[in-house]
Amino acid sequence: MAHTTKLNTDLTGKTALVTGGTKGIGKAIADELAAAGARVIISARNAPSAESTHHFIAADLTNAQQASSLARQINDEFGGIDMLINNVGGLTTPGGGYSALTDKHWEDELQLNLIAAIRLDREFIPVMTARRNAVIIHISSIAARQALWNLNLAYAVSKSALNSYSKALATELASKGVRVLTVSPGATKTPPMEKFIADYAAAQNIPEESALAQLLQQTGGIPMGRMAEPEEVASLVHYLVSPAASYLTGSIYAIDGGALPVVS
Ligand SMILES: NC(=O)c1ccc[n+]([C@@H]2O[C@H](COP(=O)([O-])OP(=O)(O)OC[C@H]3O[C@@H](n4cnc5c(N)ncnc54)[C@H](OP(=O)(O)O)[C@@H]3O)[C@@H](O)[C@H]2O)c1
């Protein structure tokens, strides 16, 4: 391979699907990949704000039929994709430990944070292996490696499962031209994170700044002293899907301001 002094992160001629690309981290990823030259398709249950310029297709990815029809529509209209960013997910279940969680809570959390990605990968892998030089990204969370029983039990477990699945899939596809990588953000300034802090503050009857400080303390704090901006997560994803990252597969990348208190 010729030595180059400039990283090749150009995505011209590539097509990406960013699930949950209308808000938060997904929106930042969609904007970043488009700025790097990619044609970007976004999906979510609700349409994006009027200024979004990406091609939008509505789908609830916890519904198998809607996921299938999204994939069919993209394969028919766009001839497939080169980059699949499985970003849909979130903490939707209550805190309070094992006894606060019903079967329905567990099933919903697993659908949103694990099965949605698995079924979409299954839809697109045949066309991605045929195109080669393709990349699948799974947006996980540092919670996968640090479950907090009273805050995020079902969410953390579903993201841990996503990490294991992603690693195995990477091994299976390594010789077939598809790289598979996991990105694990820590606390990131998005609408659900802001709501989570506001709800916690209201429940404890304390100001939001104190709620944030308490929550961060429970996870050991953030050495960099702040949450991530969605654009910072998007920069990492951009690098990972680009030709500059051509030998990376099967790895998990924490982006957390130093928060995860372990050697990884
Ligand atoms: N924010 C954080 O601090 C943080 C930390 C670690 C990991 N993460 C992970 O990062 C990812 C993005 O989180 P975020 O905070 O950016 O979330 P967000 O701001 O709530 O955005 C979620 C996106 O997913 C879509 N969505 C939600 N449920 C869906 C469904 N059933 N089917 C299809 N689309 C759906 C939403 O649009 P609609 O509601 O219109 O469907 C929206 O576009 C998630 O996987 C999350 O677990 C976030």
The ligand as a MOL file (V3000), in Angstrom:
LIG
                    3D

  0  0  0     0  0            999 V3000
M  V30 BEGIN CTAB
M  V30 COUNTS 48 52 0 0 0
M  V30 BEGIN ATOM
M  V30 1 N -27.6640 10.3460 23.9970 0
M  V30 2 C -26.8400 9.6350 24.7340 0
M  V30 3 O -26.3570 10.0840 25.8080 0
M  V30 4 C -26.4280 8.2550 24.2920 0
M  V30 5 C -25.4070 7.6080 25.0030 0
M  V30 6 C -25.0090 6.3350 24.6050 0
M  V30 7 C -25.6030 5.7260 23.5210 0
M  V30 8 N -26.6000 6.3840 22.8450 0 CHG=1
M  V30 9 C -27.2110 5.6790 21.7060 0
M  V30 10 O -27.1610 6.5150 20.5580 0
M  V30 11 C -28.2760 6.2330 19.7070 0
M  V30 12 C -29.0030 7.5340 19.3800 0
M  V30 13 O -29.4350 8.1240 20.5840 0
M  V30 14 P -29.9300 9.6430 20.6420 0
M  V30 15 O -29.7430 10.0690 22.0500 0
M  V30 16 O -29.3160 10.4290 19.5440 0 CHG=-1
M  V30 17 O -31.5090 9.4290 20.3730 0
M  V30 18 P -32.6440 10.4770 19.8470 0
M  V30 19 O -32.1480 11.8680 19.8680 0
M  V30 20 O -33.8850 10.1270 20.6220 0
M  V30 21 O -32.8910 10.0020 18.3630 0
M  V30 22 C -33.4230 8.7190 18.1450 0
M  V30 23 C -33.7280 8.5770 16.6760 0
M  V30 24 O -34.2620 7.2640 16.4400 0
M  V30 25 C -35.5970 7.3660 15.9110 0
M  V30 26 N -36.3620 6.2510 16.4600 0
M  V30 27 C -36.6750 6.0270 17.7510 0
M  V30 28 N -37.3890 4.8930 17.8630 0
M  V30 29 C -37.5180 4.3910 16.6060 0
M  V30 30 C -38.1590 3.2500 16.0580 0
M  V30 31 N -38.8530 2.3840 16.8240 0
M  V30 32 N -38.0690 3.0260 14.7270 0
M  V30 33 C -37.4130 3.8970 13.9330 0
M  V30 34 N -36.8020 5.0110 14.3860 0
M  V30 35 C -36.8560 5.2490 15.7110 0
M  V30 36 C -36.0800 8.7500 16.3590 0
M  V30 37 O -37.0980 9.2880 15.5290 0
M  V30 38 P -38.6620 8.9570 15.7740 0
M  V30 39 O -38.9110 9.1630 17.2320 0
M  V30 40 O -39.3820 9.9060 14.8830 0
M  V30 41 O -38.8480 7.5380 15.3620 0
M  V30 42 C -34.7930 9.5520 16.1930 0
M  V30 43 O -34.5480 9.8320 14.8430 0
M  V30 44 C -29.1290 5.1970 20.4510 0
M  V30 45 O -28.8130 3.9010 19.9950 0
M  V30 46 C -28.6910 5.3640 21.8980 0
M  V30 47 O -28.8820 4.1950 22.6670 0
M  V30 48 C -27.0250 7.6290 23.2010 0
M  V30 END ATOM
M  V30 BEGIN BOND
M  V30 1 1 1 2
M  V30 2 2 2 3
M  V30 3 1 2 4
M  V30 4 1 4 5
M  V30 5 2 4 48
M  V30 6 2 5 6
M  V30 7 1 6 7
M  V30 8 2 7 8
M  V30 9 1 8 9
M  V30 10 1 8 48
M  V30 11 1 9 10
M  V30 12 1 9 46
M  V30 13 1 10 11
M  V30 14 1 11 12
M  V30 15 1 11 44
M  V30 16 1 12 13
M  V30 17 1 13 14
M  V30 18 2 14 15
M  V30 19 1 14 16
M  V30 20 1 14 17
M  V30 21 1 17 18
M  V30 22 2 18 19
M  V30 23 1 18 20
M  V30 24 1 18 21
M  V30 25 1 21 22
M  V30 26 1 22 23
M  V30 27 1 23 24
M  V30 28 1 23 42
M  V30 29 1 24 25
M  V30 30 1 25 26
M  V30 31 1 25 36
M  V30 32 1 26 27
M  V30 33 1 26 35
M  V30 34 2 27 28
M  V30 35 1 28 29
M  V30 36 1 29 30
M  V30 37 2 29 35
M  V30 38 1 30 31
M  V30 39 2 30 32
M  V30 40 1 32 33
M  V30 41 2 33 34
M  V30 42 1 34 35
M  V30 43 1 36 37
M  V30 44 1 36 42
M  V30 45 1 37 38
M  V30 46 2 38 39
M  V30 47 1 38 40
M  V30 48 1 38 41
M  V30 49 1 42 43
M  V30 50 1 44 45
M  V30 51 1 44 46
M  V30 52 1 46 47
M  V30 END BOND
M  V30 END CTAB
M  END
